[in-house]
Amino acid sequence: MEAYVLLISGRVQGVGFRWFAEREAQARDVCGYARNLADGRVEVLAQADAETLRSFFETLYRGPRASRVEDIQKMAVEVDEALPRFHVRF
């Protein structure tokens, strides 16, 4: 099990990016959340096995149709066994 915080920049707010991330994460049994940041980025906390996360991250790089991902910063964080099913945070 691995966990990462991603800071995703580009055209990622107002284009359904968080809902896209939620749908893709739930399809893969990824735990965590997606939320908008005040600086225009989206923060994603994702936790799953390494192969599942690799697939999820590749999908996030593509994003939904209206988005344009310019950069993703990825930072490893401590695994939290109590982390809930992936959801959108407000």
Backbone bond lengths (Angstrom), bond angles and torsions (degrees), N, CA, C in turn:
res aa  C-N    CA-C-N  psi(-1)  N-CA   C-N-CA  omega(-1)  CA-C   N-CA-C  phi
1 M - - - 1.451 - - 1.526 108.36 -
2 E 1.323 115.93 135.94 1.460 122.68 178.46 1.522 108.90 -132.66
3 A 1.326 116.47 157.70 1.465 121.10 177.79 1.522 109.26 -140.63
4 Y 1.337 115.81 140.84 1.460 122.12 -179.35 1.518 110.14 -140.88
5 V 1.323 115.19 148.26 1.457 121.97 166.16 1.520 106.42 -103.49
6 L 1.327 116.25 129.43 1.458 122.40 177.11 1.517 108.57 -112.29
7 L 1.321 116.40 136.46 1.457 122.39 172.28 1.522 106.31 -113.02
8 I 1.320 115.70 110.83 1.460 122.22 -170.49 1.520 108.73 -106.51
9 S 1.331 116.20 123.67 1.462 120.22 -178.58 1.518 110.58 -118.41
10 G 1.319 114.84 161.16 1.462 123.02 -176.66 1.517 108.25 126.28
11 R 1.314 116.08 -151.79 1.469 119.71 175.00 1.528 106.89 -89.13
12 V 1.335 115.17 86.30 1.464 120.82 -173.66 1.529 113.37 -126.61
13 Q 1.319 117.59 -0.54 1.464 120.64 174.61 1.522 108.92 -113.41
14 G 1.325 115.88 142.03 1.459 121.15 -179.80 1.516 113.84 78.66
15 V 1.328 116.79 12.84 1.473 121.13 -177.83 1.530 111.95 -126.11
16 G 1.331 117.48 10.56 1.464 121.10 179.28 1.512 114.65 81.92
17 F 1.341 117.39 18.29 1.458 119.97 -175.44 1.527 112.14 -63.63
18 R 1.328 117.95 -43.46 1.475 120.13 -178.47 1.521 111.07 -63.32
19 W 1.327 116.75 -41.32 1.470 120.78 -179.94 1.523 110.41 -68.47
20 F 1.322 116.64 -37.00 1.464 121.93 174.75 1.532 109.36 -60.65
21 A 1.338 116.39 -47.82 1.465 120.84 179.89 1.525 110.75 -61.30
22 E 1.332 116.70 -41.47 1.466 120.35 179.48 1.530 110.97 -62.00
23 R 1.317 116.89 -47.58 1.469 120.75 -179.23 1.532 111.00 -61.16
24 E 1.335 116.45 -46.54 1.466 120.41 -178.56 1.533 111.52 -67.20
25 A 1.319 117.17 -37.55 1.467 120.89 179.20 1.521 110.84 -67.34
26 Q 1.326 116.59 -45.35 1.462 119.60 -179.06 1.523 111.35 -65.22
27 A 1.310 118.03 -32.71 1.466 121.25 177.29 1.528 111.45 -66.30
28 R 1.339 116.68 -22.90 1.462 121.83 -177.85 1.532 112.88 -108.27
29 D 1.322 118.29 3.51 1.469 122.45 -176.00 1.527 112.69 60.99
30 V 1.326 116.29 39.01 1.463 122.00 173.73 1.525 107.63 -87.26
31 C 1.318 117.22 134.29 1.466 121.95 175.47 1.524 109.10 -94.63
32 G 1.339 116.51 155.74 1.456 120.24 175.87 1.511 112.82 136.26
33 Y 1.333 115.72 -148.21 1.462 120.46 -177.63 1.524 110.95 -159.48
34 A 1.328 115.00 166.56 1.465 123.30 170.27 1.517 106.99 -131.05
35 R 1.335 116.68 138.26 1.465 119.82 177.04 1.518 109.76 -148.97
36 N 1.332 115.47 150.53 1.454 121.54 175.26 1.520 109.52 -75.98
37 L 1.331 115.83 144.44 1.455 121.86 173.19 1.524 108.83 -107.52
38 A 1.319 116.73 155.79 1.464 121.82 -177.79 1.529 112.47 -62.45
39 D 1.331 117.84 -24.19 1.470 120.81 -177.73 1.529 113.52 -86.68
40 G 1.337 117.82 7.07 1.461 121.39 177.03 1.514 114.86 96.40
41 R 1.322 117.49 -6.86 1.459 120.61 177.81 1.521 110.14 -87.88
42 V 1.328 115.13 168.47 1.463 122.02 171.09 1.521 107.09 -114.58
43 E 1.322 115.75 133.50 1.459 122.16 175.44 1.520 108.34 -100.82
44 V 1.321 115.90 131.81 1.462 121.80 177.24 1.522 107.82 -125.22
45 L 1.317 116.16 128.91 1.460 122.19 168.57 1.515 105.78 -106.26
46 A 1.330 116.54 123.32 1.464 120.88 -176.75 1.522 109.92 -131.85
47 Q 1.334 115.30 134.70 1.461 121.47 -179.85 1.521 109.48 -137.30
48 A 1.327 115.50 127.10 1.470 122.50 178.61 1.526 107.02 -174.92
49 D 1.326 116.61 -172.87 1.462 119.32 174.80 1.531 109.06 -73.50
50 A 1.329 116.32 162.12 1.462 122.05 -172.22 1.525 112.97 -58.11
51 E 1.312 118.68 -44.99 1.466 121.49 -177.48 1.527 111.24 -67.05
52 T 1.311 116.97 -39.98 1.465 120.77 177.69 1.521 110.47 -63.37
53 L 1.334 116.65 -43.53 1.463 119.83 178.69 1.522 111.39 -64.05
54 R 1.325 117.74 -39.79 1.467 120.43 178.53 1.520 110.18 -57.23
55 S 1.318 116.92 -47.34 1.463 121.87 179.16 1.529 111.23 -62.97
56 F 1.327 116.94 -43.95 1.464 121.82 179.57 1.528 110.81 -62.25
57 F 1.331 117.26 -44.97 1.464 120.85 -178.98 1.526 111.28 -64.35
58 E 1.331 117.85 -39.13 1.470 120.42 176.65 1.526 110.55 -59.72
59 T 1.323 116.36 -40.41 1.463 121.07 178.42 1.522 110.71 -65.78
60 L 1.329 117.69 -40.11 1.465 120.33 178.99 1.523 111.48 -64.83
61 Y 1.328 118.31 -35.33 1.468 120.60 177.05 1.527 110.59 -60.10
62 R 1.320 117.31 -35.96 1.474 120.70 178.18 1.519 110.55 -76.12
63 G 1.323 117.02 -42.05 1.460 122.28 178.53 1.517 112.94 65.83
64 P 1.338 116.73 178.13 1.464 120.25 176.38 1.528 110.12 -72.25
65 R 1.293 115.99 165.90 1.464 122.45 -173.20 1.531 113.80 -52.63
66 A 1.325 118.71 -43.41 1.469 121.87 -174.67 1.530 113.36 -80.84
67 S 1.317 117.72 -6.85 1.467 120.30 -176.79 1.527 111.37 -89.09
68 R 1.333 114.20 166.65 1.464 121.07 171.29 1.527 106.77 -144.19
69 V 1.312 116.58 103.01 1.462 121.48 -179.91 1.522 108.13 -81.21
70 E 1.333 116.12 122.73 1.462 121.22 179.15 1.521 112.36 -98.88
71 D 1.334 116.51 -33.55 1.461 119.60 -177.24 1.525 109.28 -158.22
72 I 1.325 115.47 146.66 1.465 121.26 171.83 1.520 107.71 -131.12
73 Q 1.337 115.19 118.66 1.455 121.08 172.89 1.525 106.73 -93.36
74 K 1.323 116.76 131.41 1.465 121.45 -175.78 1.521 109.35 -122.23
75 M 1.343 115.75 126.15 1.459 121.11 179.63 1.523 109.48 -127.58
76 A 1.328 116.69 126.69 1.465 120.72 176.50 1.525 109.25 -69.04
77 V 1.329 115.63 139.53 1.466 121.82 177.15 1.523 108.35 -131.86
78 E 1.314 115.51 169.49 1.460 120.92 -179.18 1.532 110.77 -69.20
79 V 1.320 115.69 137.74 1.464 121.35 177.29 1.526 109.04 -67.28
80 D 1.329 115.89 137.20 1.464 122.77 178.70 1.526 107.69 -121.77
81 E 1.323 116.62 103.40 1.464 121.16 -177.24 1.528 112.85 -61.76
82 A 1.326 117.52 -20.86 1.467 121.46 -178.90 1.532 112.68 -90.21
83 L 1.322 117.37 2.83 1.467 120.76 -178.17 1.526 109.77 -61.79
84 P 1.343 117.34 131.38 1.472 120.01 -176.83 1.520 112.80 -77.88
85 R 1.317 114.51 172.80 1.461 122.37 174.24 1.529 108.94 -51.82
86 F 1.330 116.96 148.48 1.461 121.67 -176.45 1.525 110.40 -59.08
87 H 1.333 115.82 136.98 1.458 121.23 -178.68 1.530 110.34 -151.14
88 V 1.307 116.18 165.15 1.463 122.42 175.10 1.518 107.69 -89.90
89 R 1.333 115.34 130.60 1.471 120.65 175.59 1.518 108.70 -102.11
90 F 1.315 115.18 146.48 1.469 120.96 178.99 1.510 110.32 -114.78
